[in-house]
């Protein structure tokens, strides 16, 4: 009989930066939803403008930081990059969305 080779692969851990990038994408989307809810509740009037602006700036900065962390997570060797890819792509799309909203407002 032919000799059978048995291979065992070590379970790789997920890159920590990738997990952080995915969480930051979720937080950025949650801040967007909160800004929309605040805008709907206030009817677009009153003191909600600075609150929505602050939430939007924070969400944009979180998306930028999450994108950078996602790219850093992909640089690790011997790690899985699933969350890094998901976080980088999601944060990139969120950044483009926020940029589009800002440019429509200008």
ROROPA-39701 format. One record per residue: x negated, y negated, z negated of N, C-alpha, C in turn. Coordinates in steps of 0.1 Angstrom, whole numbers, plus 2048, in hexadecimal, padded with zeros to 3 digits. Each point is the difference from the previous one (the first is absolute). Layout:
<atoms>
(atom (X,Y,Z),(X,Y,Z),(X,Y,Z))
...
</atoms>
This chain:
<atoms>
(atom (7F8,80C,800),(808,7F4,800),(7F7,7F4,800))
(atom (806,7F5,806),(7F9,7F4,800),(800,7F9,7F3))
(atom (7F6,7F9,7FD),(7FF,7F9,7F3),(809,7F3,800))
(atom (807,7FE,7F6),(809,7F5,7FF),(7FA,7F5,7F8))
(atom (800,7F4,805),(7FA,7F5,7F8),(80B,7F9,7F9))
(atom (7FD,7FD,7F4),(80A,7F8,7F8),(7FB,7F3,7FC))
(atom (807,7F6,803),(7FC,7F2,7FE),(808,7FA,7F5))
(atom (7FA,7F9,7F7),(808,7F9,7F6),(7FC,7F1,800))
(atom (80A,7F8,801),(7FE,7F2,801),(803,7F9,7F3))
(atom (7F8,7F8,7FC),(803,7F8,7F3),(80B,7F6,803))
(atom (809,800,7F6),(80B,7F6,801),(7FA,7F2,7FF))
(atom (803,7F8,80A),(7FB,7F2,7FF),(80A,7F7,7F9))
(atom (7FA,7F7,7F9),(809,7F6,7F9),(803,7F5,80A))
(atom (80B,7F9,7FD),(804,7F4,808),(7F7,7F4,7FB))
(atom (7FD,7F8,80A),(7F8,7F4,7FD),(808,7F6,7F7))
(atom (7FB,7FB,7F5),(807,7F8,7F7),(804,7F3,806))
(atom (7F8,7FA,809),(803,7F4,807),(80D,802,809))
(atom (801,80C,806),(80B,802,808),(80D,800,7F8))
(atom (800,806,7F5),(80C,801,7F7),(803,7F1,7FC))
(atom (7F6,7F8,7FD),(803,7F2,7FC),(806,7F9,80C))
(atom (7FA,802,80C),(805,7F9,80C),(80F,803,802))
(atom (804,80D,7FE),(80E,804,802),(809,7F9,7F6))
(atom (7FB,800,7F4),(808,7FA,7F5),(802,7F1,803))
(atom (7F5,7F9,804),(801,7F2,803),(809,7FD,80B))
(atom (801,809,80A),(80A,7FE,80B),(80E,801,7FB))
(atom (802,809,7F7),(80E,801,7FA),(803,7F4,7F7))
(atom (7F6,7FB,7F9),(803,7F4,7F8),(803,7F4,809))
(atom (7F8,7FF,80B),(802,7F5,809),(80E,800,806))
(atom (805,80C,804),(80D,802,805),(80B,7FC,7F6))
(atom (7FD,805,7F3),(80A,7FD,7F5),(800,7F1,7FE))
(atom (7F5,7F8,801),(801,7F2,7FE),(807,7F9,80B))
(atom (7FF,806,80D),(808,7FA,80B),(80F,802,7FD))
(atom (804,80C,7FC),(80E,803,7FD),(805,7F7,7F5))
(atom (7F7,7FD,7F5),(804,7F7,7F5),(802,7F2,806))
(atom (7F7,7FC,809),(801,7F2,805),(80D,7FF,808))
(atom (804,80A,808),(80C,800,807),(80C,7FF,7F7))
(atom (800,808,7F5),(80B,800,7F7),(801,7F3,7F9))
(atom (7F5,7FA,7FC),(800,7F2,7F9),(806,7F6,80A))
(atom (7FC,801,80D),(805,7F7,80A),(80F,801,802))
(atom (805,80D,800),(80E,802,802),(808,7FB,7F4))
(atom (7FB,803,7F4),(807,7FC,7F4),(801,7F1,7FE))
(atom (7F5,7F9,803),(800,7F1,7FF),(806,7F9,80C))
(atom (803,807,80A),(807,7FA,80C),(7F6,7F7,808))
(atom (7F3,802,7FD),(7F6,7F7,807),(7FF,7F2,7FB))
(atom (805,7FE,7F4),(800,7F2,7FA),(7F9,801,7F2))
(atom (7FE,7F5,7FB),(7FB,7FF,7F2),(7F1,803,7FE))
(atom (7FD,805,7F5),(7F2,801,7FC),(7FA,80E,804))
(atom (807,807,809),(7FC,80D,804),(7F4,7FF,80A))
(atom (7FF,7F5,807),(7F5,7FF,80A),(7F2,802,7FB))
(atom (7FC,7FA,7F5),(7F3,803,7FA),(7FE,80E,7FB))
(atom (80B,806,7FB),(7FF,80E,7FB),(7FE,809,80C))
(atom (808,7FE,80B),(7FE,809,80B),(7F3,7FD,807))
(atom (7FB,7F4,800),(7F3,7FD,806),(7F5,807,7F8))
(atom (800,800,7F3),(7F6,806,7F8),(801,80F,802))
(atom (80C,806,800),(801,80E,802),(7FA,804,80E))
(atom (803,7F8,80A),(7FB,803,80D),(7F1,7FF,801))
(atom (7FA,7F6,7FA),(7F1,7FF,800),(7FA,80C,7F9))
(atom (806,804,7F4),(7FA,80B,7F9),(801,80D,808))
(atom (80C,802,807),(802,80C,808),(7F6,800,80C))
(atom (7FD,7F4,805),(7F6,800,80B),(7F2,803,7FC))
(atom (7FD,7FA,7F4),(7F2,803,7FB),(7FF,80F,7FC))
(atom (80A,806,7FB),(800,80E,7FC),(7FF,809,80D))
(atom (806,7FC,80B),(7FF,807,80C),(7F2,7FF,806))
(atom (7FA,7F4,7FF),(7F2,7FF,805),(7F6,808,7F7))
(atom (802,800,7F3),(7F7,808,7F7),(803,80F,802))
(atom (80C,804,802),(803,80E,803),(7FA,804,80D))
(atom (800,7F8,80A),(7FA,804,80D),(7F1,802,7FE))
(atom (7FA,7F7,7F9),(7F1,801,7FD),(7FD,80D,7F8))
(atom (809,803,7F6),(7FE,80C,7F8),(802,80D,809))
(atom (80A,7FF,809),(802,80C,808),(7F4,802,809))
(atom (7FA,7F6,806),(7F4,802,808),(7F4,805,7F8))
(atom (7FF,7FB,7F3),(7F5,805,7F8),(803,80F,7FC))
(atom (80C,804,7FF),(803,80E,7FC),(7FD,809,80C))
(atom (801,7FB,80C),(7FC,809,80C),(7F1,802,801))
(atom (7F8,7F8,7F9),(7F1,801,801),(7FB,80B,7F7))
(atom (808,805,7F7),(7FA,80B,7F7),(7FF,80D,808))
(atom (7F5,807,7FD),(7FF,80D,805),(805,80A,7F6))
(atom (803,80C,805),(805,80B,7F7),(80D,7FC,7F9))
(atom (808,7F8,805),(80C,7FC,7FB),(80B,801,80B))
(atom (80C,802,7FB),(80B,7FF,80A),(804,7F2,802))
(atom (804,7FD,80C),(803,7F2,804),(80F,7FD,804))
(atom (809,809,7FC),(80E,7FE,803),(805,7F3,7FB))
(atom (7FF,7FE,7F3),(805,7F4,7FA),(7F9,7F3,805))
(atom (7F3,802,803),(7F8,7F5,805),(806,7FB,80E))
(atom (803,80A,808),(805,7FC,80D),(80E,7FA,7FF))
(atom (808,807,7F8),(80E,7FB,7FE),(800,7F1,7FA))
(atom (7F7,7FE,7F6),(800,7F3,7FA),(7FA,7F6,809))
(atom (7F6,803,808),(7FA,7F6,809),(80A,7FC,80B))
(atom (807,80A,806),(809,7FD,80A),(80C,7F8,7FB))
(atom (805,805,7F4),(80C,7F9,7FB),(7FC,7F1,7FC))
(atom (7F5,7FE,7F9),(7FC,7F3,7FD),(7FD,7F7,80C))
(atom (7FB,806,80A),(7FE,7F9,80D),(80D,7FB,806))
(atom (80A,809,800),(80D,7FC,805),(806,7F5,7F8))
(atom (7FF,802,7F3),(806,7F6,7F6),(7F9,7F2,802))
(atom (7F3,800,802),(7F9,7F4,802),(805,7F9,80D))
(atom (801,808,80B),(805,7FA,80C),(80F,7FB,7FE))
(atom (808,807,7F9),(80D,7FB,7FD),(800,7F3,7F8))
(atom (7F8,7FF,7F6),(7FF,7F4,7F8),(7FB,7F4,809))
(atom (7F6,803,808),(7FB,7F6,809),(80B,7FB,809))
(atom (808,809,806),(80B,7FC,809),(80A,7F8,7F9))
(atom (803,803,7F3),(809,7F8,7F8),(7FB,7F2,7FE))
(atom (7F3,7FF,7FD),(7FA,7F3,7FD),(800,7F8,80D))
(atom (7FD,806,80B),(7FF,7F8,80D),(80E,7FC,804))
(atom (80A,808,7FE),(80E,7FC,803),(804,7F4,7F7))
(atom (7FB,800,7F4),(804,7F5,7F7),(7F8,7F3,803))
(atom (7F5,801,807),(7F8,7F4,803),(806,7FA,80D))
</atoms>
